[in-house]
Amino acid sequence: MKKNGLSQEGLKLIACLTMLTDHIGAVLLPRFLWLRAIGRLAFPIYCFLLAEGFHHTRSRKNYAL
Protein backbone atom coordinates (compact mmCIF):
# COMPACT_ATOMS: atom_id res chain seq x y z
CA MET A 1 0.00 0.00 0.00
CA LYS A 2 1.44 3.36 -1.02
CA LYS A 3 1.46 6.19 1.49
CA ASN A 4 0.69 9.76 0.59
CA GLY A 5 3.67 11.98 -0.09
CA LEU A 6 7.13 11.27 -1.38
CA SER A 7 8.84 7.92 -1.10
CA GLN A 8 12.42 7.51 0.05
CA GLU A 9 13.48 6.99 -3.54
CA GLY A 10 11.77 10.23 -4.55
CA LEU A 11 13.53 12.11 -1.76
CA LYS A 12 16.88 10.59 -2.75
CA LEU A 13 16.35 11.68 -6.34
CA ILE A 14 15.49 15.23 -5.27
CA ALA A 15 18.54 15.34 -2.98
CA CYS A 16 20.82 14.06 -5.76
CA LEU A 17 19.50 16.58 -8.26
CA THR A 18 19.82 19.49 -5.84
CA MET A 19 23.36 18.40 -4.94
CA LEU A 20 24.24 18.18 -8.63
CA THR A 21 22.83 21.69 -9.09
CA ASP A 22 25.00 22.90 -6.22
CA HIS A 23 28.14 21.35 -7.69
CA ILE A 24 27.43 22.74 -11.14
CA GLY A 25 26.94 26.15 -9.57
CA ALA A 26 30.16 25.85 -7.59
CA VAL A 27 32.40 24.65 -10.42
CA LEU A 28 30.95 25.83 -13.71
CA LEU A 29 28.76 28.83 -12.89
CA PRO A 30 30.07 30.45 -9.68
CA ARG A 31 28.36 33.78 -10.43
CA PHE A 32 24.88 32.25 -10.16
CA LEU A 33 24.38 32.03 -6.42
CA TRP A 34 20.81 30.82 -6.80
CA LEU A 35 22.21 27.49 -8.02
CA ARG A 36 24.11 27.17 -4.75
CA ALA A 37 20.97 28.06 -2.79
CA ILE A 38 19.01 25.28 -4.50
CA GLY A 39 21.84 22.89 -3.74
CA ARG A 40 21.62 23.59 -0.03
CA LEU A 41 18.36 21.65 0.11
CA ALA A 42 20.24 18.37 -0.32
CA PHE A 43 21.81 18.28 3.15
CA PRO A 44 18.60 18.40 5.23
CA ILE A 45 17.00 15.79 2.97
CA TYR A 46 19.96 13.44 3.40
CA CYS A 47 19.92 14.04 7.17
CA PHE A 48 16.22 13.19 7.28
CA LEU A 49 16.80 9.96 5.34
CA LEU A 50 19.70 9.05 7.61
CA ALA A 51 17.59 9.60 10.74
CA GLU A 52 14.68 7.63 9.29
CA GLY A 53 16.96 4.75 8.38
CA PHE A 54 18.49 4.75 11.85
CA HIS A 55 15.05 4.80 13.44
CA HIS A 56 13.79 1.83 11.40
CA THR A 57 16.88 -0.37 11.45
CA ARG A 58 17.15 -3.54 13.49
CA SER A 59 20.89 -3.34 14.04
CA ARG A 60 21.95 0.16 15.01
CA LYS A 61 25.57 -0.96 15.36
CA ASN A 62 25.71 -2.23 11.77
CA TYR A 63 23.85 0.85 10.53
CA ALA A 64 26.42 3.11 12.17
CA LEU A 65 29.24 1.20 10.50
C-alpha positions in Angstrom: 0.0 0.0 0.0 1.4 3.4 -1.0 1.5 6.2 1.5 0.7 9.8 0.6 3.7 12.0 -0.1 7.1 11.3 -1.4 8.8 7.9 -1.1 12.4 7.5 0.0 13.5 7.0 -3.5 11.8 10.2 -4.5 13.5 12.1 -1.8 16.9 10.6 -2.8 16.3 11.7 -6.3 15.5 15.2 -5.3 18.5 15.3 -3.0 20.8 14.1 -5.8 19.5 16.6 -8.3 19.8 19.5 -5.8 23.4 18.4 -4.9 24.2 18.2 -8.6 22.8 21.7 -9.1 25.0 22.9 -6.2 28.1 21.3 -7.7 27.4 22.7 -11.1 26.9 26.1 -9.6 30.2 25.9 -7.6 32.4 24.7 -10.4 30.9 25.8 -13.7 28.8 28.8 -12.9 30.1 30.4 -9.7 28.4 33.8 -10.4 24.9 32.3 -10.2 24.4 32.0 -6.4 20.8 30.8 -6.8 22.2 27.5 -8.0 24.1 27.2 -4.7 21.0 28.1 -2.8 19.0 25.3 -4.5 21.8 22.9 -3.7 21.6 23.6 0.0 18.4 21.6 0.1 20.2 18.4 -0.3 21.8 18.3 3.2 18.6 18.4 5.2 17.0 15.8 3.0 20.0 13.4 3.4 19.9 14.0 7.2 16.2 13.2 7.3 16.8 10.0 5.3 19.7 9.0 7.6 17.6 9.6 10.7 14.7 7.6 9.3 17.0 4.8 8.4 18.5 4.8 11.9 15.0 4.8 13.4 13.8 1.8 11.4 16.9 -0.4 11.5 17.1 -3.5 13.5 20.9 -3.3 14.0 22.0 0.2 15.0 25.6 -1.0 15.4 25.7 -2.2 11.8 23.8 0.8 10.5 26.4 3.1 12.2 29.2 1.2 10.5 
